[in-house]
Amino acid sequence: MKIRRFVANNMQEALAKVKSVMGNDAIILQTRRFREGGLLGLFGHYMVEVTAAVDEEVRPPKPQANLSVPPVNTASAASKTGVEMDVKKEINELKALLGEMLDGLENRTATAVTYPKNFQRIYKILIENEVEEKLARKIISDALESITPSLWQDYDEVSRTVAKLIVEHIRTRPIVFKKGDEKKRIALVGPTGVGKTTTIAKLAAIFAILEKKRVALATVDTYRIAAVDQLKTYADIISVPLEVAYTPGELGDALKKHQDKDLILIDTAGRSPLNELQMTELKSFLEPCSEVEIFLVLGATTKYADLMETVMRFSQLPIKQLVFTKLDETQHYGSILNIVSKTRKAVAYITTGQNVPDDIEVPDPDKIAKLLLQVSKR
């Protein structure tokens, strides 16, 4: 039996080396991930080491010029030890696994990524759920390195590992009052049509009615009379005060007027992230209010490229957390994972409908991971 060690930048590259040098009959004995370079173990980059073996007896003998083939030594064959026979049996049992693992590499193209069967299946599901390709590859590569090769054929084990890796990307941070006298001032910002006003009404109802907090509402969305009327209707139903601010100074006055309140929720007009004048005006309202935390509201139905443009433009403001709306209007949840991974922002809430005060919840990372690993029905 011939044993060799291969070092590469990632698991796929290492497996390709194994197949190139040792062929389809090779088996994986051990894999490990280690850091190379850097100073005192720091700032280096990760490498993958794969130890592989091949039973040399299964390889056809290389032709040799001018040499006769010696007769088979039957006595030598009969003298094999029990240990050697056990090793050979183990090699035969694992050949099928390695063959499945490496066969896909032959079909690799410049635009496609191929993994062992179960990893490829989950990778395809992630892509269909609109997870960014680079992020999907990172998750699958980490899963490959986390799972013992003998378990690669166990779909449930692969799925559980991928789900755990997805959960690691998702942080949640809802509105929480840690002290009895703590006060919160929250402004919701975002593009037009993502549901900021409805989301504010839901939060106001939850904290005023269920949490028994003293709540006030304020709005600077004075461009649409319907928006003010809608929020006023909600305020009357919940029995909380509403202040309408036409200038940054009036917003400051509203915050002072209700400084005794536990929670003040501020609605803002929908802004096009491409309109610099509108963004400047929004900043003029919120920048003087240093105590206000800003939540960026994003629609889960929005294309990833447009979401990233929105995040970039609204980053002119000190965005604290994210809120994702309209999860009930899509079956593709990759945008959530893409954005939280890219921005490293926590998600405060997700909404799943228009009902007030229902259809809003603190996101469950395990639930989101499960949604991302479901096959789309569309």
C-alpha positions in Angstrom: 0.0 0.0 0.0 1.3 3.4 -1.0 0.6 6.4 1.2 1.1 10.0 0.3 0.3 13.4 1.8 -1.1 16.3 -0.3 -1.3 19.9 0.7 -3.5 22.5 -1.0 -5.4 25.7 -0.5 -8.8 24.0 -0.2 -10.4 20.6 -0.2 -11.4 20.6 -3.8 -7.8 21.3 -4.9 -6.4 18.6 -2.6 -8.8 16.0 -4.0 -7.9 16.9 -7.5 -4.3 16.3 -6.7 -5.1 13.0 -5.1 -6.9 11.8 -8.2 -4.2 13.1 -10.6 -1.4 11.4 -8.8 -3.0 8.2 -7.3 -6.0 7.6 -9.5 -9.6 6.6 -8.7 -8.5 3.7 -6.6 -7.1 5.9 -3.9 -8.8 6.4 -0.5 -8.7 9.2 2.0 -7.1 8.2 5.3 -7.1 11.6 7.0 -7.9 15.3 6.5 -6.9 18.2 8.5 -6.9 22.0 8.3 -3.9 24.0 9.5 -2.6 27.6 9.4 0.6 28.3 7.3 2.8 31.3 7.4 2.3 34.4 9.6 4.0 35.3 12.8 3.9 33.1 15.8 0.9 31.3 14.4 -1.0 34.5 13.6 -2.0 36.2 10.3 -1.3 33.0 8.3 -3.6 31.5 5.8 -5.4 28.2 6.1 -4.3 25.1 4.1 -5.8 21.6 3.8 -3.8 18.5 4.2 -5.1 15.2 2.8 -3.4 11.8 3.5 -4.4 9.3 0.8 -3.5 5.7 0.2 -3.7 3.3 -2.8 -3.3 -0.4 -3.0 -0.5 -0.8 -5.5 -1.6 -4.4 -6.3 -4.6 -3.1 -8.2 -2.5 -1.0 -10.5 -1.4 -2.7 -13.8 2.4 -3.2 -13.9 4.3 -0.6 -15.9 5.9 -2.1 -19.1 9.6 -2.4 -18.9 11.8 -2.8 -22.1 13.9 -5.9 -22.5 12.8 -7.5 -19.2 11.0 -10.8 -18.9 8.1 -11.0 -16.5 9.1 -13.1 -13.4 6.9 -16.0 -12.4 4.3 -15.4 -9.7 5.7 -16.4 -6.2 2.7 -18.2 -4.8 4.5 -18.9 -1.5 5.0 -15.1 -1.0 1.3 -14.5 -1.7 0.2 -17.2 0.8 2.4 -15.6 3.5 0.4 -12.4 3.7 -0.3 -11.5 7.3 -3.8 -11.0 8.7 -3.1 -7.3 9.2 -2.3 -6.8 5.5 -5.6 -8.6 4.5 -7.5 -6.3 6.9 -6.0 -3.2 5.3 -6.9 -4.5 1.8 -10.5 -5.1 2.9 -10.7 -1.6 4.3 -9.3 -0.2 1.1 -11.9 -2.0 -1.0 -14.7 -0.8 1.2 -13.7 2.8 0.8 -12.9 2.8 -2.9 -16.6 3.4 -3.8 -16.7 6.4 -1.5 -13.6 8.0 -3.1 -14.8 7.2 -6.6 -18.1 9.1 -5.9 -16.1 11.9 -4.3 -13.7 12.4 -7.2 -15.8 11.5 -10.3 -17.5 14.9 -10.2 -14.1 16.7 -10.5 -13.8 15.4 -14.1 -16.8 17.3 -15.1 -15.6 20.6 -13.6 -15.9 23.5 -16.0 -14.7 27.1 -15.8 -18.1 28.3 -14.6 -19.3 25.3 -12.5 -18.3 24.0 -9.2 -18.7 20.3 -8.4 -18.6 18.6 -5.0 -19.2 15.1 -3.7 -22.8 14.0 -4.2 -24.5 15.2 -1.0 -22.5 18.4 -0.9 -23.3 19.1 -4.5 -27.0 18.6 -3.8 -27.0 21.1 -1.0 -24.9 23.5 -2.9 -27.5 23.5 -5.7 -30.3 24.1 -3.2 -28.4 27.1 -1.8 -27.9 28.6 -5.3 -31.6 28.0 -6.1 -32.5 29.9 -3.0 -30.4 32.8 -4.3 -27.5 32.5 -1.9 -24.5 34.3 -3.4 -22.3 31.9 -5.2 -19.1 32.9 -3.4 -20.8 32.5 0.0 -22.4 29.1 -1.0 -18.9 27.8 -2.0 -17.5 29.0 1.3 -20.2 27.2 3.3 -19.8 24.0 1.4 -16.0 24.1 1.6 -16.2 24.6 5.4 -18.6 21.7 5.6 -16.3 19.4 3.6 -13.5 20.2 6.1 -15.7 19.7 9.1 -17.1 16.3 8.3 -15.1 13.0 8.4 -14.9 11.7 4.8 -16.6 8.4 5.9 -19.7 10.4 6.7 -19.9 12.3 3.4 -22.5 9.8 2.2 -24.8 10.6 5.1 -27.1 13.4 3.7 -28.6 14.2 7.1 -25.1 14.7 8.6 -24.1 17.0 5.7 -27.3 18.9 6.0 -27.0 19.4 9.7 -23.4 20.7 9.4 -24.3 23.1 6.6 -27.2 24.4 8.7 -24.9 25.0 11.7 -22.5 27.0 9.4 -25.4 29.1 8.1 -26.5 29.8 11.7 -23.0 31.1 12.5 -23.6 34.0 9.9 -26.9 35.1 11.5 -27.1 37.3 14.6 -30.3 38.6 16.1 -30.7 41.7 18.3 -34.3 42.8 19.0 -35.4 45.7 21.1 -34.7 44.7 24.7 -35.0 46.7 27.9 -32.2 45.5 30.1 -32.8 48.0 32.9 -36.0 49.3 34.5 -35.3 52.9 33.6 -33.8 52.2 30.1 -35.2 54.3 27.3 -35.1 53.5 23.6 -35.5 55.8 20.6 -35.7 53.9 17.3 -36.0 55.3 13.7 -36.9 53.0 10.8 -35.4 54.0 7.5 -35.4 52.4 4.1 -36.6 52.6 0.5 -40.2 53.2 -0.5 -42.7 50.3 -0.2 -40.8 48.0 2.3 -43.4 48.4 5.0 -41.8 50.8 7.6 -45.1 52.3 8.8 -46.8 48.9 9.3 -43.7 47.6 11.0 -43.7 50.6 13.4 -47.4 49.9 14.2 -46.7 46.3 15.0 -43.8 47.2 17.3 -45.9 50.0 19.0 -48.7 47.5 19.7 -46.4 44.8 21.1 -44.5 47.1 23.5 -47.5 49.3 24.5 -50.1 46.5 25.0 -48.1 43.3 25.6 -44.9 44.7 27.2 -46.8 47.5 29.1 -44.2 50.1 28.1 -44.9 53.8 27.7 -44.7 54.3 23.9 -44.9 57.4 21.6 -44.8 57.6 17.9 -43.3 60.3 15.7 -43.2 60.7 11.9 -41.2 62.8 9.5 -43.0 61.3 6.5 -44.9 64.4 5.7 -44.7 63.9 1.9 -47.7 61.5 1.9 -50.8 62.6 3.8 -52.0 59.0 3.6 -48.9 57.9 5.5 -49.6 60.3 8.4 -53.3 59.3 8.4 -52.3 55.6 8.5 -50.0 56.0 11.4 -52.5 58.3 13.3 -55.1 55.5 12.9 -52.7 53.0 14.4 -51.8 55.4 17.2 -55.5 56.0 18.1 -56.2 52.2 18.2 -53.2 51.5 20.4 -53.8 54.7 22.5 -50.3 56.2 22.1 -49.5 59.8 21.2 -48.3 60.7 17.7 -46.1 63.7 16.8 -45.6 65.0 13.2 -42.3 66.7 12.6 -41.9 68.9 9.5 -38.4 70.0 10.3 -35.4 68.5 12.2 -36.0 71.0 15.0 -39.6 69.8 15.4 -38.3 66.2 15.7 -36.0 67.3 18.4 -38.8 69.0 20.2 -41.0 65.9 19.9 -38.3 63.7 21.5 -38.0 66.2 24.4 -41.7 66.3 24.9 -41.9 62.6 25.3 -38.6 62.1 27.2 -40.5 60.2 29.9 -41.5 57.5 27.4 -39.8 54.1 27.5 -39.9 53.8 23.7 -40.3 56.3 20.9 -40.6 54.9 17.4 -39.9 57.3 14.5 -41.3 56.7 11.0 -39.5 58.2 8.0 -40.4 58.7 4.4 -39.4 56.1 1.9 -36.2 57.3 0.2 -34.6 56.2 -3.1 -31.1 55.2 -2.2 -30.1 56.7 -5.6 -31.4 60.2 -4.7 -28.6 62.0 -2.9 -30.9 65.0 -2.1 -33.4 62.8 -0.3 -30.6 61.0 1.6 -29.1 64.4 2.6 -32.6 65.5 3.9 -33.0 62.3 5.9 -29.6 62.8 7.5 -30.6 66.3 8.5 -33.4 64.9 10.5 -31.6 62.1 12.3 -28.0 63.2 12.7 -28.8 65.8 15.5 -30.6 63.1 17.5 -27.6 61.1 18.7 -29.8 59.0 21.1 -31.8 57.6 18.2 -30.9 54.1 17.0 -31.4 53.5 13.3 -32.9 50.3 11.9 -32.6 49.7 8.1 -35.8 48.0 6.7 -35.2 45.8 3.6 -37.7 43.8 1.6 -36.9 40.1 1.3 -38.4 40.1 -2.3 -35.8 42.7 -3.5 -33.0 41.5 -5.8 -29.7 41.0 -4.1 -27.9 43.6 -6.2 -30.5 46.2 -5.4 -30.4 45.3 -1.7 -26.6 45.9 -1.7 -27.1 49.2 -3.4 -29.6 50.2 -0.7 -27.3 49.1 2.1 -24.4 51.0 0.6 -26.4 54.3 0.2 -28.1 54.1 3.6 -24.7 53.4 5.2 -24.3 57.2 5.2 -26.4 56.9 8.4 -25.1 54.9 11.4 -27.2 51.8 10.8 -27.6 49.8 14.0 -29.7 46.8 13.0 -31.6 45.3 10.1 -35.3 44.5 9.6 -36.4 42.2 6.8 -40.0 42.4 5.6 -42.3 40.5 3.2 -40.9 37.0 3.9 -44.4 35.8 3.1 -44.1 37.0 -0.4 -41.1 34.9 -1.4 -39.8 31.4 -1.4 -36.1 32.4 -1.8 -34.5 33.5 1.4 -30.9 33.8 0.2 -30.9 37.6 0.3 -31.2 37.5 4.1 -28.0 35.4 4.4 -26.2 37.4 1.8 -26.8 40.7 3.4 -26.1 39.7 7.0 -23.0 38.0 5.9 -21.8 41.0 3.9 -22.8 43.7 6.4 -22.2 41.7 9.7 -25.3 43.5 11.0 -27.7 41.8 13.4 -31.3 41.3 12.4 -33.8 42.8 14.8 -37.1 41.5 13.3 -38.6 39.9 10.3 -42.2 40.4 9.1 -44.4 37.8 7.4 -47.6 39.7 6.6 -49.6 42.9 7.1 -51.6 42.0 10.2 -51.1 44.3 13.2 -49.7 43.4 15.7 -49.2 39.9 14.3 -46.9 38.8 11.5 -43.7 40.1 13.1 -41.1 38.1 15.0 -37.5 37.9 16.2 -35.7 35.8 13.6 -34.7 32.3 14.6 -31.4 31.5 12.9 -32.2 27.8 12.9 -35.5 28.4 11.2 -33.8 30.6 8.5 -31.2 27.9 7.9 -34.0 25.3 7.5 -35.7 27.6 4.9 -32.5 28.0 3.0 -32.1 24.2 2.8 -35.6 23.6 1.5 -36.1 22.9 -2.2 -38.0 25.8 -3.8 -41.5 24.8 -4.9 -41.5 27.3 -7.8 
